[in-house]
Amino acid sequence: MEKEIVNKVANSGLINLDLAEFYPKGERVVYDIKQNLWQEFVLKEKDFRLFVKENDWSIYEGKYVALINSTDAIVPSWAYMVLTDALEPFAKEVVCGNLDSLESTIFIQSLEKNLNPEKFKDQRVIIKGCGEIPIHDSAYAKAVNLLKPVVKSLMYGEACSAVPVYKKKNK
């Protein structure tokens, strides 16, 4: 007599959560303020403001923009504010920092907006670890922050080799 094969993972009540579903789609670009510096050293306010006024910022339509300064020049904070103001009508998001900072910021924003923690209330959740889309570590941390207050347990990886992250204590 043959024994029936039982999928214990499917019957375990575990919920798999793939953060890649929340990955913000769109092109990421860097704007280097270096191009606005005189001799890559000094920001001349009059020239800078004229450039910002006359530049066609629509080329950043629908893109995520990271504002950087790749020189050793000290750039005043207001310059990043002026650039952000010029880009804001077109870009999906503008962040002061490198592409890694941009990726972290937009992924966290996506999770805050789109991940409904109540959907996982009192559930045992495994956050998928590997996939084709690289998940920023800050997104994993944000997922823990969002889910910990509501889940029964939280794990990382795959059902066959999950790493425990959090387990609600019995009262």
Secondary structure, 3 states (H helix, E strand, C coil): CCCCCCCCCCCCCEEEECHHHHCCCCCEEEEEHHHHCECCCECCHHHHHHHHHHCCHHHHCCCEEEEECCCCCCCCHHHHHHHHHHHCCCCCEEEECCHHHHHHHHHHHHHHHHCCHHHHCCCEEEECCCCCCCCCHHHHHHHHHHHCCCCCEEEECCHHHCEEEEECCCC
